[in-house]
């Protein structure tokens, strides 16, 4: 995960509330900023190695 911070205030003080996975290996993370109390979603590609 890239640690870019909150898109609203730029704070690095945030947490992940939930992670939703789909069948294509993509996950949608619901993020919460503790500084400005905003919520946003971040998408991540999961890479599986065999």
PDB file of N, CA, C and O in Angstrom, chain B, residues numbered from 101:
ATOM      1  N   UNK B 101       0.833  -1.182   0.000  1.00  0.00           N
ATOM      2  CA  UNK B 101       0.000   0.000   0.000  1.00  0.00           C
ATOM      3  C   UNK B 101       0.873   1.239   0.000  1.00  0.00           C
ATOM      4  O   UNK B 101       1.835   1.323   0.764  1.00  0.00           O
ATOM      5  N   UNK B 102       0.551   2.190  -0.840  1.00  0.00           N
ATOM      6  CA  UNK B 102       1.242   3.473  -0.807  1.00  0.00           C
ATOM      7  C   UNK B 102       0.715   4.265   0.383  1.00  0.00           C
ATOM      8  O   UNK B 102      -0.486   4.280   0.651  1.00  0.00           O
ATOM      9  N   UNK B 103       1.619   4.917   1.084  1.00  0.00           N
ATOM     10  CA  UNK B 103       1.222   5.713   2.237  1.00  0.00           C
ATOM     11  C   UNK B 103       1.166   7.177   1.828  1.00  0.00           C
ATOM     12  O   UNK B 103       2.056   7.958   2.164  1.00  0.00           O
ATOM     13  N   UNK B 104       0.109   7.548   1.097  1.00  0.00           N
ATOM     14  CA  UNK B 104      -0.017   8.899   0.565  1.00  0.00           C
ATOM     15  C   UNK B 104      -0.717   9.833   1.529  1.00  0.00           C
ATOM     16  O   UNK B 104      -0.659  11.050   1.355  1.00  0.00           O
ATOM     17  N   UNK B 105      -1.369   9.303   2.526  1.00  0.00           N
ATOM     18  CA  UNK B 105      -2.082  10.132   3.483  1.00  0.00           C
ATOM     19  C   UNK B 105      -3.495  10.457   3.038  1.00  0.00           C
ATOM     20  O   UNK B 105      -3.955  10.018   1.984  1.00  0.00           O
ATOM     21  N   UNK B 106      -4.160  11.227   3.856  1.00  0.00           N
ATOM     22  CA  UNK B 106      -5.544  11.623   3.594  1.00  0.00           C
ATOM     23  C   UNK B 106      -5.613  12.542   2.376  1.00  0.00           C
ATOM     24  O   UNK B 106      -4.838  13.495   2.291  1.00  0.00           O
ATOM     25  N   UNK B 107      -6.527  12.280   1.422  1.00  0.00           N
ATOM     26  CA  UNK B 107      -6.641  13.152   0.251  1.00  0.00           C
ATOM     27  C   UNK B 107      -7.200  14.536   0.582  1.00  0.00           C
ATOM     28  O   UNK B 107      -7.054  15.463  -0.216  1.00  0.00           O
ATOM     29  N   UNK B 108      -7.835  14.690   1.741  1.00  0.00           N
ATOM     30  CA  UNK B 108      -8.400  15.978   2.133  1.00  0.00           C
ATOM     31  C   UNK B 108      -7.387  16.860   2.849  1.00  0.00           C
ATOM     32  O   UNK B 108      -7.171  18.008   2.461  1.00  0.00           O
ATOM     33  N   UNK B 109      -6.756  16.314   3.913  1.00  0.00           N
ATOM     34  CA  UNK B 109      -5.857  17.147   4.723  1.00  0.00           C
ATOM     35  C   UNK B 109      -4.394  16.727   4.627  1.00  0.00           C
ATOM     36  O   UNK B 109      -3.517  17.451   5.100  1.00  0.00           O
ATOM     37  N   UNK B 110      -4.109  15.559   4.018  1.00  0.00           N
ATOM     38  CA  UNK B 110      -2.734  15.103   3.852  1.00  0.00           C
ATOM     39  C   UNK B 110      -2.143  14.406   5.065  1.00  0.00           C
ATOM     40  O   UNK B 110      -0.969  14.036   5.055  1.00  0.00           O
ATOM     41  N   UNK B 111      -2.943  14.221   6.113  1.00  0.00           N
ATOM     42  CA  UNK B 111      -2.453  13.591   7.337  1.00  0.00           C
ATOM     43  C   UNK B 111      -2.132  12.117   7.103  1.00  0.00           C
ATOM     44  O   UNK B 111      -2.821  11.437   6.342  1.00  0.00           O
ATOM     45  N   UNK B 112      -1.086  11.631   7.760  1.00  0.00           N
ATOM     46  CA  UNK B 112      -0.739  10.206   7.702  1.00  0.00           C
ATOM     47  C   UNK B 112      -1.396   9.443   8.852  1.00  0.00           C
ATOM     48  O   UNK B 112      -1.166   8.244   9.012  1.00  0.00           O
ATOM     49  N   UNK B 113      -2.209  10.129   9.650  1.00  0.00           N
ATOM     50  CA  UNK B 113      -2.872   9.529  10.802  1.00  0.00           C
ATOM     51  C   UNK B 113      -4.252   9.023  10.377  1.00  0.00           C
ATOM     52  O   UNK B 113      -5.265   9.686  10.598  1.00  0.00           O
ATOM     53  N   UNK B 114      -4.272   7.823   9.756  1.00  0.00           N
ATOM     54  CA  UNK B 114      -5.525   7.249   9.288  1.00  0.00           C
ATOM     55  C   UNK B 114      -5.524   5.753   9.520  1.00  0.00           C
ATOM     56  O   UNK B 114      -4.481   5.156   9.788  1.00  0.00           O
ATOM     57  N   UNK B 115      -6.699   5.150   9.417  1.00  0.00           N
ATOM     58  CA  UNK B 115      -6.822   3.714   9.614  1.00  0.00           C
ATOM     59  C   UNK B 115      -7.713   3.102   8.559  1.00  0.00           C
ATOM     60  O   UNK B 115      -8.436   3.801   7.848  1.00  0.00           O
ATOM     61  N   UNK B 116      -7.650   1.781   8.466  1.00  0.00           N
ATOM     62  CA  UNK B 116      -8.475   1.022   7.527  1.00  0.00           C
ATOM     63  C   UNK B 116      -9.656   0.457   8.302  1.00  0.00           C
ATOM     64  O   UNK B 116      -9.470  -0.277   9.272  1.00  0.00           O
ATOM     65  N   UNK B 117     -10.878   0.799   7.876  1.00  0.00           N
ATOM     66  CA  UNK B 117     -12.070   0.322   8.564  1.00  0.00           C
ATOM     67  C   UNK B 117     -12.525  -1.035   8.047  1.00  0.00           C
ATOM     68  O   UNK B 117     -12.895  -1.910   8.830  1.00  0.00           O
ATOM     69  N   UNK B 118     -12.499  -1.208   6.737  1.00  0.00           N
ATOM     70  CA  UNK B 118     -12.924  -2.489   6.164  1.00  0.00           C
ATOM     71  C   UNK B 118     -12.255  -2.700   4.823  1.00  0.00           C
ATOM     72  O   UNK B 118     -11.852  -1.751   4.151  1.00  0.00           O
ATOM     73  N   UNK B 119     -12.144  -3.968   4.445  1.00  0.00           N
ATOM     74  CA  UNK B 119     -11.564  -4.339   3.160  1.00  0.00           C
ATOM     75  C   UNK B 119     -12.549  -5.263   2.459  1.00  0.00           C
ATOM     76  O   UNK B 119     -12.944  -6.291   3.010  1.00  0.00           O
ATOM     77  N   UNK B 120     -12.947  -4.896   1.235  1.00  0.00           N
ATOM     78  CA  UNK B 120     -13.838  -5.722   0.424  1.00  0.00           C
ATOM     79  C   UNK B 120     -13.040  -6.285  -0.737  1.00  0.00           C
ATOM     80  O   UNK B 120     -12.378  -5.532  -1.451  1.00  0.00           O
ATOM     81  N   UNK B 121     -13.090  -7.594  -0.941  1.00  0.00           N
ATOM     82  CA  UNK B 121     -12.372  -8.245  -2.038  1.00  0.00           C
ATOM     83  C   UNK B 121     -13.358  -8.692  -3.106  1.00  0.00           C
ATOM     84  O   UNK B 121     -14.482  -9.090  -2.800  1.00  0.00           O
ATOM     85  N   UNK B 122     -12.927  -8.623  -4.365  1.00  0.00           N
ATOM     86  CA  UNK B 122     -13.756  -9.161  -5.437  1.00  0.00           C
ATOM     87  C   UNK B 122     -13.069 -10.378  -6.059  1.00  0.00           C
ATOM     88  O   UNK B 122     -11.977 -10.762  -5.640  1.00  0.00           O
ATOM     89  N   UNK B 123     -13.707 -10.977  -7.052  1.00  0.00           N
ATOM     90  CA  UNK B 123     -13.197 -12.215  -7.643  1.00  0.00           C
ATOM     91  C   UNK B 123     -11.997 -11.993  -8.551  1.00  0.00           C
ATOM     92  O   UNK B 123     -11.305 -12.952  -8.893  1.00  0.00           O
ATOM     93  N   UNK B 124     -11.734 -10.753  -8.949  1.00  0.00           N
ATOM     94  CA  UNK B 124     -10.620 -10.460  -9.851  1.00  0.00           C
ATOM     95  C   UNK B 124      -9.325 -10.160  -9.106  1.00  0.00           C
ATOM     96  O   UNK B 124      -8.315  -9.840  -9.733  1.00  0.00           O
ATOM     97  N   UNK B 125      -9.340 -10.257  -7.785  1.00  0.00           N
ATOM     98  CA  UNK B 125      -8.132  -9.982  -7.013  1.00  0.00           C
ATOM     99  C   UNK B 125      -7.975  -8.529  -6.615  1.00  0.00           C
ATOM    100  O   UNK B 125      -6.936  -8.141  -6.081  1.00  0.00           O
ATOM    101  N   UNK B 126      -8.997  -7.718  -6.869  1.00  0.00           N
ATOM    102  CA  UNK B 126      -8.951  -6.318  -6.454  1.00  0.00           C
ATOM    103  C   UNK B 126      -9.588  -6.178  -5.076  1.00  0.00           C
ATOM    104  O   UNK B 126     -10.541  -6.885  -4.749  1.00  0.00           O
ATOM    105  N   UNK B 127      -9.068  -5.284  -4.295  1.00  0.00           N
ATOM    106  CA  UNK B 127      -9.673  -5.020  -2.998  1.00  0.00           C
ATOM    107  C   UNK B 127      -9.935  -3.529  -2.857  1.00  0.00           C
ATOM    108  O   UNK B 127      -9.139  -2.700  -3.299  1.00  0.00           O
ATOM    109  N   UNK B 128     -11.065  -3.199  -2.233  1.00  0.00           N
ATOM    110  CA  UNK B 128     -11.446  -1.810  -1.993  1.00  0.00           C
ATOM    111  C   UNK B 128     -11.345  -1.572  -0.490  1.00  0.00           C
ATOM    112  O   UNK B 128     -12.027  -2.229   0.296  1.00  0.00           O
ATOM    113  N   UNK B 129     -10.493  -0.633  -0.097  1.00  0.00           N
ATOM    114  CA  UNK B 129     -10.256  -0.358   1.313  1.00  0.00           C
ATOM    115  C   UNK B 129     -10.990   0.913   1.711  1.00  0.00           C
ATOM    116  O   UNK B 129     -10.831   1.950   1.066  1.00  0.00           O
ATOM    117  N   UNK B 130     -11.798   0.840   2.775  1.00  0.00           N
ATOM    118  CA  UNK B 130     -12.447   2.032   3.315  1.00  0.00           C
ATOM    119  C   UNK B 130     -11.520   2.616   4.374  1.00  0.00           C
ATOM    120  O   UNK B 130     -11.237   1.976   5.387  1.00  0.00           O
ATOM    121  N   UNK B 131     -11.050   3.837   4.128  1.00  0.00           N
ATOM    122  CA  UNK B 131     -10.087   4.494   5.003  1.00  0.00           C
ATOM    123  C   UNK B 131     -10.778   5.584   5.817  1.00  0.00           C
ATOM    124  O   UNK B 131     -11.771   6.167   5.381  1.00  0.00           O
ATOM    125  N   UNK B 132     -10.236   5.853   7.013  1.00  0.00           N
ATOM    126  CA  UNK B 132     -10.774   6.887   7.896  1.00  0.00           C
ATOM    127  C   UNK B 132      -9.629   7.727   8.429  1.00  0.00           C
ATOM    128  O   UNK B 132      -8.695   7.199   9.032  1.00  0.00           O
ATOM    129  N   UNK B 133      -9.698   9.035   8.209  1.00  0.00           N
ATOM    130  CA  UNK B 133      -8.679   9.957   8.718  1.00  0.00           C
ATOM    131  C   UNK B 133      -9.044  10.364  10.140  1.00  0.00           C
ATOM    132  O   UNK B 133     -10.151  10.839  10.393  1.00  0.00           O
ATOM    133  N   UNK B 134      -8.110  10.175  11.062  1.00  0.00           N
ATOM    134  CA  UNK B 134      -8.356  10.550  12.455  1.00  0.00           C
ATOM    135  C   UNK B 134      -8.162  12.046  12.677  1.00  0.00           C
ATOM    136  O   UNK B 134      -8.605  12.577  13.694  1.00  0.00           O
ATOM    137  N   UNK B 135      -7.507  12.734  11.742  1.00  0.00           N
ATOM    138  CA  UNK B 135      -7.241  14.163  11.886  1.00  0.00           C
ATOM    139  C   UNK B 135      -8.463  15.002  11.496  1.00  0.00           C
ATOM    140  O   UNK B 135      -8.923  15.829  12.282  1.00  0.00           O
ATOM    141  N   UNK B 136      -8.991  14.790  10.278  1.00  0.00           N
ATOM    142  CA  UNK B 136     -10.130  15.599   9.808  1.00  0.00           C
ATOM    143  C   UNK B 136     -11.442  14.816   9.801  1.00  0.00           C
ATOM    144  O   UNK B 136     -12.488  15.367   9.457  1.00  0.00           O
ATOM    145  N   UNK B 137     -11.397  13.530  10.179  1.00  0.00           N
ATOM    146  CA  UNK B 137     -12.576  12.670  10.325  1.00  0.00           C
ATOM    147  C   UNK B 137     -13.299  12.405   9.001  1.00  0.00           C
ATOM    148  O   UNK B 137     -14.511  12.191   8.995  1.00  0.00           O
ATOM    149  N   UNK B 138     -12.563  12.418   7.875  1.00  0.00           N
ATOM    150  CA  UNK B 138     -13.139  12.120   6.561  1.00  0.00           C
ATOM    151  C   UNK B 138     -12.958  10.636   6.239  1.00  0.00           C
ATOM    152  O   UNK B 138     -12.103   9.963   6.814  1.00  0.00           O
ATOM    153  N   UNK B 139     -13.775  10.141   5.314  1.00  0.00           N
ATOM    154  CA  UNK B 139     -13.687   8.767   4.835  1.00  0.00           C
ATOM    155  C   UNK B 139     -13.389   8.793   3.340  1.00  0.00           C
ATOM    156  O   UNK B 139     -13.822   9.699   2.628  1.00  0.00           O
ATOM    157  N   UNK B 140     -12.646   7.791   2.871  1.00  0.00           N
ATOM    158  CA  UNK B 140     -12.404   7.650   1.437  1.00  0.00           C
ATOM    159  C   UNK B 140     -12.117   6.189   1.137  1.00  0.00           C
ATOM    160  O   UNK B 140     -11.863   5.393   2.041  1.00  0.00           O
ATOM    161  N   UNK B 141     -12.160   5.846  -0.148  1.00  0.00           N
ATOM    162  CA  UNK B 141     -11.889   4.483  -0.591  1.00  0.00           C
ATOM    163  C   UNK B 141     -10.604   4.449  -1.396  1.00  0.00           C
ATOM    164  O   UNK B 141     -10.294   5.374  -2.146  1.00  0.00           O
ATOM    165  N   UNK B 142      -9.870   3.376  -1.227  1.00  0.00           N
ATOM    166  CA  UNK B 142      -8.635   3.159  -1.961  1.00  0.00           C
ATOM    167  C   UNK B 142      -8.683   1.757  -2.551  1.00  0.00           C
ATOM    168  O   UNK B 142      -9.042   0.806  -1.856  1.00  0.00           O
ATOM    169  N   UNK B 143      -8.327   1.616  -3.827  1.00  0.00           N
ATOM    170  CA  UNK B 143      -8.319   0.306  -4.483  1.00  0.00           C
ATOM    171  C   UNK B 143      -6.905  -0.236  -4.552  1.00  0.00           C
ATOM    172  O   UNK B 143      -5.951   0.510  -4.772  1.00  0.00           O
ATOM    173  N   UNK B 144      -6.778  -1.534  -4.363  1.00  0.00           N
ATOM    174  CA  UNK B 144      -5.470  -2.179  -4.372  1.00  0.00           C
ATOM    175  C   UNK B 144      -5.542  -3.475  -5.159  1.00  0.00           C
ATOM    176  O   UNK B 144      -6.526  -4.210  -5.078  1.00  0.00           O
ATOM    177  N   UNK B 145      -4.504  -3.744  -5.912  1.00  0.00           N
ATOM    178  CA  UNK B 145      -4.381  -4.994  -6.659  1.00  0.00           C
ATOM    179  C   UNK B 145      -3.604  -5.979  -5.814  1.00  0.00           C
ATOM    180  O   UNK B 145      -2.490  -5.691  -5.378  1.00  0.00           O
ATOM    181  N   UNK B 146      -4.188  -7.136  -5.585  1.00  0.00           N
ATOM    182  CA  UNK B 146      -3.491  -8.176  -4.841  1.00  0.00           C
ATOM    183  C   UNK B 146      -2.741  -9.045  -5.830  1.00  0.00           C
ATOM    184  O   UNK B 146      -3.320  -9.522  -6.806  1.00  0.00           O
ATOM    185  N   UNK B 147      -1.463  -9.254  -5.587  1.00  0.00           N
ATOM    186  CA  UNK B 147      -0.627 -10.064  -6.465  1.00  0.00           C
ATOM    187  C   UNK B 147      -0.338 -11.383  -5.766  1.00  0.00           C
ATOM    188  O   UNK B 147       0.218 -11.418  -4.668  1.00  0.00           O
ATOM    189  N   UNK B 148      -0.724 -12.456  -6.421  1.00  0.00           N
ATOM    190  CA  UNK B 148      -0.507 -13.783  -5.855  1.00  0.00           C
ATOM    191  C   UNK B 148       0.667 -14.441  -6.559  1.00  0.00           C
ATOM    192  O   UNK B 148       0.714 -14.491  -7.788  1.00  0.00           O
ATOM    193  N   UNK B 149       1.598 -14.938  -5.789  1.00  0.00           N
ATOM    194  CA  UNK B 149       2.749 -15.635  -6.363  1.00  0.00           C
ATOM    195  C   UNK B 149       2.641 -17.115  -6.036  1.00  0.00           C
ATOM    196  O   UNK B 149       2.223 -17.493  -4.941  1.00  0.00           O
ATOM    197  N   UNK B 150       3.020 -17.940  -6.992  1.00  0.00           N
ATOM    198  CA  UNK B 150       2.971 -19.391  -6.779  1.00  0.00           C
ATOM    199  C   UNK B 150       4.353 -19.939  -6.543  1.00  0.00           C
ATOM    200  O   UNK B 150       4.514 -21.142  -6.343  1.00  0.00           O
TER     201      UNK B 150
END
